[in-house]
Amino acid sequence: MDIEANGKRARASSSSSLTGGDRLSSLPDCLIHHIMSFMKARQVVQTCVLSTRWKHLWRSVPCLDIDVEEFETTGSNPPREAWGKFEDFTDHLLIPNNISIALLDTFCLHVSGMYKSYRGQHATRWIRHGIKYSTRAPGMQRQGLSSSSWHLRKLYLSNLYLDDNFTEHVSSGCQNLEDLELKGCYCRTFHEISSHSLKNIILKDCEFSKLSAITSPALKSLVIESDGYSRIPSLLVITAPAVAYLLLDVTASNFYGGVSFEEMPSLGKASIHLRCLVRIQ
């Protein structure tokens, strides 16, 4: 994978000679990975040039945060150019011999609103490939890794196109997934969000038109916020008997088929805010 890190090796060597050794590299892998969890994905990959010890550390990072804003530059860099770099980077990063989504603990993929016209179906494809081609270690490809081998617990996506295959992957391929957060995502082909493991779901300003059910027996927290783009004509049935916190902040036109809540004996706090859109002529 091409890394734009000219001069990094020289600076690292110079710094090491001044401090009497590379103290950071002497830290255990788990601590270095913890430090990497606070960095964006492009920065994490660029650490491979620091020293021989760091060459493959990024491949086993437990938390991965990919953000298109990392590829923006000051000046006249058009969105198409930044998106092209972002897409190429992510395509190469998530191939079998680099990073496996299945073995991550947390996966974040962020696209700002200005890139909505470029977002296509990339997120679903990347996650689908993660299920089909997963690895236990760099260089060891295992096609069809079983869903029980997936470690992924937290998944955060923003401003991405997601088709109905995505919900199937969440239901059948991510059986350890506990947190799902979708913000500004295009989800118009979603029919159902179903999981036996999810504990927290946040759906904020997403576009739905066919969603008819949210089902999760382990769910503890459910947040649905909408700015008015969704138009769901059918009844939305929410089955979450263990939910303790519910926030529903939507406009009346979002769910004009209605919302049905199955029994929630564990509910401790609920906030329902129904807004009405008023047209001014």
N, C-alpha and C positions, 0 to 999 in steps of 0.2 A: 504494500500500500504506500502511495506517495505521501510523504509528510513534508509540509512546508515549515521547516524549522532550521533554516540556514543559520549557521553560526552558533547553534545551541551547544554542540559538542565542545567547541573551543571554549565557550564561556564556562561550561560545567567543569572542564579540566582545570581552567585557571582558578576557579573558585575553590576547587578541592585542594590545590597546591597551597593556597593561602591559609586554609583552615586546618591543614595537617591531615587531610583525608576526607573521604566522602562519608560523612556521618549519617546522612539520610539513608544511604544505601545499606547501612548496617542494621537498620530497623527490620523487624520481622515482616513478612509479606502481609499478614493480616492488618498491621498498623499502616503500612503503605497503602493498602487497598482502602482503608478507612479514610485516609487523606484524599485519595483519588475520588471518593464518593462525593466530595464537595466541589469537584471540578466538572466542567463540561466535557463531552466526549472527545472533541477535537484536541483539547489540551491533554486529556488522558493518553491518547494515542501518541502525541508528540513526546511524551516522556521516554519513548523507546530509544531516543538518541542520547540520553544522559550517560549511560554506561552499559556495559555488557549485562550487568545484573538487572537492568530495567528493560532489556530488549523485549521480553515476553510478558512482563508483569501485567501490562494493560489487558492482555487477552483473558485474564482470569478475574477481572474486576467484578465485584458483585452488584454494583450500581452503575447504570449507564444513562446519561442524560444528553440526548442529541437535540440540538437547538439550531434552527436555520439562521438565527441571528449571529451565530459564530462565523458565518460565511459572508456577512455583510462588511463592507469596507467604507471608510470615509471617502467622500468625493462623489463621483458619478457612476458608482457601481449599480447597474439596473437590477431590479428584482429577478429577472430571468437568469442573469449571470450568477447571482447568489444562489438561486434555487438549483441551477445546474450543478454547482459545486457541492451543495448540500445532498442532492440526490446521488451523485457519484460517490461521495464519501460514505453515505449510509449503505449503498449497494455493496461496496467493498468491505465495510466494517462488519456486516452481518452475514458474510459468507461462512461456510462450515469451518474453515480453518482459522478464522479470526475470533469473533465473539458469538456465542450461542445464547439467544434470548432465553432458551429453556433453563440454562444454568444460572441466570441472573436472579438476584433477589428483588431488584427494582429496575424498571425500564420506563424511561420518560422520553417522549418524542414530541417536540414543540414546534409548531409552525405559527407565525403571527398572521393576523387577519389579512394583511396585504398580499399574502401568497395563496389565497384561496383559489384563484384561477389556475394555479399550477399543481394543486395537491393531488389530483388524480386518485388512483387506487393503490398508491405505494404502501401505505401502512398495512393494509390487509395482506398485500403480497409479501412484505417483509416478515410479518408474523406467521403467515402460512409456510414460508420457507423455513422459519425457525422451528416449526413443528416437524416438517418433512426431513430437514437436514440439521440435526442437532449433534453436538459433540460433548464428550466427557472431558476431553483435554485437547489443547491445540494439536492439530494434525491427525486426530482420530475421528474420522467421520462415521456416524452411525445413522443410517437412514431409517426413518420410522421409529425413533426413540419413543418408548411408551409414555403415555401422559403422566404416569406415576413418577417418572423421572424428572418432570418439570419442577424446578425450584421456585419459579416466579411467584412472588407474593404481592407485589405492588406494580400497577400498570397505570401510567398517566399519559394521556394523549390530548393534544389540542389542535383544533382547526385542521382536521384531517378527514378525508373521505373514507368511510368505513361501510362495507357492504354486509349483507346478511351472513356471509361466511365468517366474519369476525365474531359474531355472537356464538356461532357453532364452535369456533376454536376456544372461546372462553369457557363454554359449557363442557366440552369434551377433552380439550387439550391442556387446560390450565387448572388442574384439580387442587392446586395449593394456593391459588389466587385469593387474596383477602381484600385488597383495596383496588377498586376500579374508578378512575376519574376521567371523564370525557368532557372537554370544554370546547364549545364552538365547532363540534364535529358534525359532518354531514352523515346522518344515519337514517336516511329515508327508506331504506329497504329492511330495516330491523323489524322483525315480527315479535321477538321475545328475547328478554335478557334473563337467562336462567343459569344458576350455579349453586352447587351444594357447599361451596367453600367461602363465597364472598361474604365479608362482614361489613364492608363500607362501600357504598355506591354514591358517587356524585355525578349528576348529569346537569351541566350548566350551559345554557344557550345552545343546545344541540338542535338539529333539524330532524324531526321525526314525522312520519305520515302513516306508518303501518303498525307501530308498536301497540301490542294488545295485552302484553303480560310482562310483569317483573316478578320472578319467582326465585327465592333464596331462603331456605329454612334456617341458615346460620346468620342472616343479615342482622346487624345491630344498628346501623345508621343508614338512612336513605335521604338524600338531598336532591330535589328536582327544582331547578330554576330555569325559567325560559323568558326570552325577551319578545316572544310573539311569532317567531318564524315557523314553529311546529303547527301542523294542522292534522290532528288525529281524529278521524270520524268515528272510529269504533270505540267500544268500551275498553278502558285500560284497567286490568285486574292486577292488583298488587297483593302477592302472597308472601308475607314475611312475618311469621308468628313470633320470631325472637327479637324483632326490631324494638329498640329502646328510644330512638330519636328519629323524628320525621320532620322534614322541612319541605313544604310544597309552596313555591312562589312562582305563579304562572298567570297568564292572562286567560280570560274566559274562553277565548277562541282556540287556545292550544289543545284542549281536550273536550271538544264539543260533543263527543260521544259519551263523556262522563268518566269518572274514576271510581272504582270499587275497591275498598280495602277489606281484605279478609281479616279474620280475628287477629288482634295484636295484644295478647294478654300481658306482654312485657313492656308495653309502651309507657315511657316515663315522661317524655316531653314531645309535644307536637306543635308546629307552627304552620298554619295554612293561610296563605295570602293570595286571594283571587282578585286580579286586576281587570278592569274593563277598559277597553280601548275606545276613546271617544273621537269621532271624526269631526273636524272643524271645517265647515264649508264657507 
